[in-house]
């Protein structure tokens, strides 16, 4: 039986196309969800199905080779008509809607189907996360809840994917605007220079005004970047944490159930060492001995993966803190979180081995600071160090991070063995919009923003470099800030 069209079909199709997901390449984020759905529901087939005008297209598929079928044959076309619940077809041969469906009567001869609708935040149903079997069956309440949770995660991935594309376009627009600002600044500086001989005093005042304008621009751009990044990162961490909590919470139960079932199998084998032929055949087909040995390893791998995701989520939460007021913070935690987020960039590439990170942490006191801003400084400096190492193609790439106390100042030194800089470049590295990177690779704001942040903390950002010998940036922050802020905080709490 062909499914009815949703009442908002045209708006639904327009919403689906707004995600630009149809006919896109494979993506592991979606493949992992489909694989988890197949494991949880114990079915041979799992699909992320998006219902188009005349077809259903599979963004991800497990256990099936085709990537789309006609919409008239689609079980999912029925499921999207019920966005608030999972459509379960226990036996398709006994359901009037599907008894004459060629997918039931002919290959692959579907008997069981369960589909959780993919509902957008504004109420449009794009498709389903569905699981399929070749024999009649039912889902447990836990499996149904898991399928719904995973469907929400897919929608979150779609939202994130679209937001990232929009952010990329905003970045391009911002770079074009910055190029326009640079052009206007260059024109203004040229006019100022033309009038220098006649109006020396006015020229000095204009240069001072221009400097103040550049500082204001830098601060505004920095505030916008921090706020946008903080909101995006915090949102991603929150969306990932919900299904992660579900998966982590149920893995121990899955492990207990698995151990009980394997124990039961061993008891049967002990009492019936020579099983009937039918049982022996099934035992051989499913490779019971290998399954018993590999299943615990698989669950352990899932637990390791879940723990790794939780570490990343915790790092995202810490990194995205945007404290407006100075609070006591451990700078080592900020460095740890930054390295966690940049871990993928430290891995080996086609042109160099993995970057070795040498940490030498001193005994630093807590510092009263805006830790979110200092995290941005750490991110900028370490990212630049990795870029310099990549540009050199060293066979022994190394990043060194030292923290220590010197006199009355707390110091964080970040050094690389990259390309280094000559004296002429070092004079301009903190200038707004100055960059040596190709167009599209850098805005020239990272070091300027970092310098301004450190200065706003009554500190200093010092660069030491020589061409071909690498670069070291040292952040110096006053110890007095830690003592005075601790006294102030204690007084305010007392």
C-alpha positions in Angstrom: 0.0 0.0 0.0 1.4 3.4 -1.0 1.7 5.8 1.9 -0.2 9.1 2.0 1.9 12.3 1.6 2.4 14.4 4.8 0.2 17.5 4.9 3.3 19.8 4.8 5.1 17.8 2.1 6.4 20.7 0.0 7.7 22.5 3.2 9.2 19.2 4.4 11.0 18.7 1.1 12.3 22.3 1.2 13.6 21.7 4.7 15.3 18.4 3.7 17.1 20.1 0.8 18.2 23.0 3.1 20.6 20.5 4.8 22.4 19.7 1.5 22.7 16.1 2.7 21.1 14.2 -0.2 23.7 12.3 -2.3 26.5 13.4 -0.1 29.6 11.2 0.5 29.9 8.8 3.3 30.6 10.2 6.8 31.8 8.2 9.7 29.6 10.2 12.2 26.5 8.8 10.5 27.9 5.3 9.8 28.8 4.9 13.5 25.2 5.7 14.5 23.8 3.1 12.0 26.3 0.5 13.2 25.3 1.1 16.9 21.6 0.9 16.0 22.2 -2.5 14.3 24.1 -3.8 17.4 21.6 -2.5 19.9 18.6 -3.8 18.0 20.4 -7.0 17.0 19.3 -6.7 13.3 21.3 -7.5 10.2 20.3 -4.2 8.5 20.2 -0.6 9.8 19.6 2.5 7.6 19.6 6.2 7.9 16.9 6.9 5.3 15.9 10.3 4.0 12.6 10.5 2.2 12.8 12.5 -1.0 10.0 13.4 -3.5 10.2 10.1 -5.4 12.8 8.0 -3.5 14.2 7.2 -0.2 18.0 7.7 -0.1 20.3 6.1 2.5 22.8 8.4 4.1 24.3 5.4 5.9 23.6 1.7 5.5 24.6 -1.5 7.3 23.9 -4.9 5.8 22.6 -3.7 2.4 24.3 -2.8 -0.8 21.8 -0.3 -2.5 21.8 3.3 -1.6 18.2 4.1 -2.5 14.7 2.7 -3.3 11.5 4.1 -4.8 9.4 5.9 -2.3 6.3 3.9 -3.2 8.0 0.8 -1.8 9.3 2.7 1.3 8.3 1.6 4.8 9.8 4.9 5.9 7.1 6.8 4.0 4.6 5.4 6.5 6.9 6.1 9.5 7.3 9.8 8.7 3.5 10.2 9.1 3.9 9.4 12.8 6.7 11.8 14.0 6.1 11.2 17.7 6.7 7.5 17.8 8.6 4.5 16.4 6.8 2.6 13.6 7.2 -1.1 14.3 6.1 -3.7 11.8 6.5 -7.1 13.6 5.6 -9.2 10.5 5.3 -7.5 7.2 3.5 -10.5 5.6 0.6 -10.0 8.1 0.4 -6.2 7.7 -2.1 -5.1 5.0 0.1 -2.1 4.2 3.0 -4.3 3.1 1.8 -7.8 2.2 2.1 -7.0 -1.6 5.2 -4.9 -1.3 7.9 -6.3 -3.6 10.5 -5.8 -0.9 8.5 -8.3 1.2 7.4 -10.7 -1.5 10.8 -10.7 -3.4 14.4 -10.1 -2.3 15.4 -9.0 0.2 12.1 -10.4 1.7 11.7 -8.0 4.6 9.7 -9.4 7.5 10.5 -7.0 10.4 10.9 -3.2 10.3 11.2 -0.5 13.0 11.8 3.1 12.1 12.4 6.1 14.4 11.5 9.4 12.6 14.2 12.1 12.2 12.3 15.2 13.4 13.9 18.6 13.0 13.7 21.2 15.9 11.0 23.0 14.0 8.9 19.8 13.5 9.7 18.6 10.0 10.2 14.8 9.5 13.1 14.2 7.1 13.2 10.4 7.2 14.0 7.7 9.7 16.7 5.7 11.5 15.4 2.2 10.8 16.4 -1.4 11.5 15.3 -4.4 9.4 15.3 -8.2 9.8 14.4 -11.1 7.6 12.2 -12.8 10.3 9.3 -11.6 12.5 10.3 -10.1 15.8 9.7 -7.3 18.4 11.9 -4.6 20.0 12.3 -4.3 23.7 11.4 -1.0 25.4 15.2 -0.3 25.8 15.9 -0.9 22.2 13.0 1.4 21.2 14.3 4.1 23.5 17.8 3.7 22.1 16.6 3.9 18.5 14.8 7.2 19.4 17.8 8.6 21.2 20.0 7.7 18.2 17.5 9.4 15.8 17.8 12.6 17.8 21.6 12.4 17.6 21.3 12.1 13.8 19.2 15.3 13.7 21.8 17.0 15.9 24.5 15.9 13.5 22.5 17.4 10.6 22.0 20.7 12.5 25.8 20.8 13.3 26.7 20.0 9.7 24.5 22.8 8.4 25.8 25.2 11.1 29.4 24.4 10.2 28.7 25.2 6.5 27.1 28.5 7.5 30.1 29.3 9.7 32.5 28.6 6.9 30.5 31.0 4.7 30.6 33.6 7.4 34.3 33.1 7.7 34.7 33.8 4.0 32.5 36.9 4.3 34.5 38.0 7.3 37.8 37.6 5.4 36.5 39.7 2.6 35.4 42.3 5.0 38.8 42.2 6.7 40.5 42.6 3.3 38.3 45.7 2.7 39.3 47.0 6.1 43.0 46.5 5.3 42.5 48.3 2.0 40.7 51.2 3.7 43.4 51.3 6.4 46.1 51.4 3.7 44.3 54.3 1.9 44.0 56.2 5.1 47.6 55.7 6.0 48.6 56.9 2.5 46.6 60.1 3.0 48.1 60.6 6.4 51.6 60.3 5.0 50.8 62.8 2.2 49.9 65.4 4.8 52.8 64.7 7.2 55.0 67.5 6.0 52.3 70.2 6.3 50.4 69.0 9.4 52.8 67.1 11.6 50.7 67.5 14.8 47.4 66.5 13.0 49.1 63.5 11.6 50.2 62.3 15.0 46.6 62.7 16.3 45.3 60.7 13.3 47.8 58.0 13.8 46.8 57.8 17.5 43.1 57.6 16.4 43.9 54.9 13.9 45.7 52.9 16.5 42.7 53.1 18.9 40.4 52.1 16.0 42.5 49.0 15.2 42.6 48.1 18.9 38.8 48.4 19.1 38.4 46.4 15.9 40.6 43.6 17.3 38.7 43.6 20.6 35.3 43.4 18.9 36.4 40.6 16.5 37.9 38.7 19.5 34.8 39.1 21.6 32.7 37.9 18.6 35.0 34.9 17.9 35.1 33.9 21.6 31.3 34.1 22.0 30.6 32.2 18.8 33.2 29.6 19.5 32.0 29.2 23.1 28.3 28.8 22.1 29.2 26.3 19.3 31.5 24.2 21.4 29.2 24.2 24.4 26.3 23.2 22.2 28.2 20.4 20.5 29.4 19.1 23.9 25.8 19.2 25.2 24.3 17.4 22.2 27.0 14.7 22.3 26.7 14.2 26.0 23.0 13.1 26.0 23.4 10.0 23.8 26.8 9.4 25.3 25.3 9.2 28.7 22.8 6.7 27.5 25.4 4.5 25.8 27.8 4.6 28.7 25.0 3.9 31.2 23.8 0.8 29.3 27.2 -0.7 28.4 27.6 -2.3 31.9 24.1 -3.9 31.5 25.0 -5.2 28.1 28.2 -6.6 29.5 26.3 -8.4 32.3 23.7 -9.7 29.9 26.4 -11.0 27.6 28.3 -12.7 30.4 25.1 -14.4 31.7 24.2 -15.6 28.2 27.8 -17.0 27.6 27.7 -18.7 31.0 24.3 -20.2 30.1 25.9 -21.5 26.8 28.8 -23.1 28.8 26.4 -24.8 31.2 24.5 -26.3 28.3 27.7 -27.5 26.7 28.8 -29.1 30.0 25.5 -31.0 30.3 25.1 -31.8 26.6 28.7 -32.2 25.3 27.3 -33.8 22.1 24.5 -31.5 21.0 21.8 -32.4 18.4 22.8 -32.0 14.8 20.7 -28.8 14.4 22.3 -27.1 17.4 25.8 -28.2 16.2 25.1 -26.8 12.7 24.0 -23.4 14.1 27.0 -23.4 16.5 29.4 -23.9 13.6 27.6 -21.3 11.4 27.8 -18.5 14.0 31.4 -19.6 15.1 30.4 -19.8 18.7 33.9 -20.1 20.1 35.1 -17.1 18.2 32.0 -15.1 19.1 32.5 -16.0 22.8 36.1 -14.8 22.7 35.5 -11.7 20.5 32.3 -10.3 22.1 33.9 -9.2 25.4 36.7 -7.5 23.4 34.1 -5.7 21.3 32.3 -4.4 24.4 35.6 -3.3 25.9 36.4 -1.4 22.7 33.0 0.3 22.9 33.7 1.3 26.5 37.1 2.7 25.5 35.5 4.6 22.7 32.8 6.0 25.0 35.4 7.0 27.6 37.4 8.8 24.9 34.4 10.7 23.7 33.7 11.8 27.3 37.3 13.1 27.7 36.8 15.1 24.5 33.4 16.5 25.7 34.9 17.5 29.1 37.8 19.2 27.2 35.3 21.1 25.0 33.3 22.2 28.1 36.4 23.5 29.8 37.8 25.2 26.7 34.5 27.0 25.9 34.3 28.8 29.3 33.9 32.5 28.6 34.2 34.0 32.1 33.8 37.8 31.9 35.2 38.3 35.4 38.6 37.2 36.6 38.5 34.0 38.6 41.2 31.8 40.0 42.2 29.1 37.5 44.8 26.5 37.0 46.7 27.3 33.9 47.9 23.7 33.5 44.3 22.6 33.1 43.9 25.1 30.2 47.0 23.8 28.6 45.8 20.2 29.0 42.4 21.0 27.4 44.1 22.9 24.5 46.4 20.0 23.7 43.4 17.6 23.9 41.5 19.6 21.3 44.6 19.8 19.0 45.6 16.2 19.4 44.5 15.4 15.9 46.9 18.0 14.5 49.9 16.4 16.3 49.5 13.1 14.6 51.8 12.0 11.8 51.1 13.3 8.2 52.4 12.3 4.8 55.2 14.9 5.1 56.3 14.4 8.8 56.2 12.0 11.7 54.0 12.6 14.8 54.9 15.8 16.7 56.5 15.0 20.0 55.3 17.2 22.9 57.7 17.8 25.8 55.9 19.1 28.9 57.9 20.5 31.8 55.3 21.8 34.3 56.5 23.9 37.2 54.7 24.6 40.5 52.4 27.4 39.4 49.9 29.0 41.8 46.3 29.6 40.6 46.0 32.8 38.6 43.0 35.2 38.6 42.2 35.5 35.0 39.6 35.1 32.2 40.6 31.5 31.6 38.5 31.3 28.4 40.6 34.2 26.9 43.9 32.6 28.0 42.7 29.3 26.5 42.4 31.3 23.2 46.0 32.5 23.6 47.2 28.9 24.1 45.2 27.7 21.1 46.6 30.5 18.9 50.3 29.9 19.9 50.2 26.1 19.8 48.3 26.2 16.4 50.9 28.6 15.0 53.7 26.3 16.3 52.2 23.3 14.5 51.9 25.4 11.3 55.6 26.3 11.5 56.6 22.7 12.1 54.5 21.6 9.1 56.1 24.2 6.9 59.6 22.9 7.7 58.7 19.1 7.1 61.1 18.2 9.9 61.8 14.5 10.5 62.0 15.1 14.2 59.2 17.6 14.9 59.0 18.7 18.5 56.8 21.0 20.6 58.1 22.1 24.0 55.9 23.6 26.7 57.4 24.8 30.0 55.7 26.5 33.0 57.8 28.1 35.7 57.9 31.0 38.2 60.5 33.7 37.6 60.9 36.4 40.2 57.3 37.7 40.7 55.9 36.4 37.4 54.3 33.2 36.2 55.7 32.1 32.9 54.4 29.8 30.1 56.9 29.1 27.3 55.7 27.5 24.1 58.6 26.6 21.7 58.8 24.7 18.3 61.5 23.6 16.0 59.8 24.9 12.9 60.8 27.5 10.3 61.5 30.4 12.6 61.5 34.1 11.7 64.0 36.7 10.9 64.2 40.1 12.7 62.2 41.9 10.0 59.2 39.6 10.5 59.3 39.7 14.3 58.8 43.5 14.2 55.3 43.0 12.7 54.0 39.7 14.2 51.7 41.5 16.7 50.3 44.0 14.1 46.6 43.4 13.3 46.0 41.7 10.0 49.7 40.9 9.5 50.2 37.3 8.3 52.8 35.3 6.4 50.3 32.5 5.6 48.6 32.1 2.2 45.2 33.7 1.6 42.5 31.7 3.4 44.9 30.1 5.8 45.1 33.0 8.3 43.5 36.3 9.2 46.5 38.0 10.8 44.5 38.4 14.0 45.6 35.5 16.1 48.9 37.0 17.6 47.4 40.5 17.7 44.4 39.2 19.8 46.7 37.1 21.9 49.0 40.0 22.6 46.0 42.2 23.6 44.6 39.5 25.9 47.9 39.1 27.7 48.3 42.9 28.0 44.8 43.1 29.5 46.0 40.6 32.2 48.9 43.1 33.0 51.3 40.6 31.4 53.7 40.4 28.6 53.9 38.2 25.4 57.5 37.8 24.3 58.8 36.3 21.0 62.3 34.8 20.5 63.1 33.4 17.1 65.7 33.0 14.5 65.3 31.8 10.9 65.6 28.1 10.6 65.9 27.5 14.3 62.3 27.6 15.5 60.4 30.0 17.7 59.5 30.4 21.4 56.7 32.6 22.8 56.7 33.3 26.5 53.6 34.5 28.4 54.4 36.3 31.6 51.7 37.1 34.1 52.2 38.9 37.4 52.2 36.8 40.6 50.6 39.7 42.5 47.4 39.0 40.5 47.1 35.6 42.1 47.7 36.9 45.7 45.5 40.1 45.4 42.7 38.2 43.8 42.8 35.5 46.3 42.5 38.0 49.1 39.7 39.8 47.3 37.8 36.6 46.7 38.2 35.5 50.3 37.0 38.9 51.5 33.9 38.8 49.3 33.0 35.3 50.5 33.6 36.0 54.1 
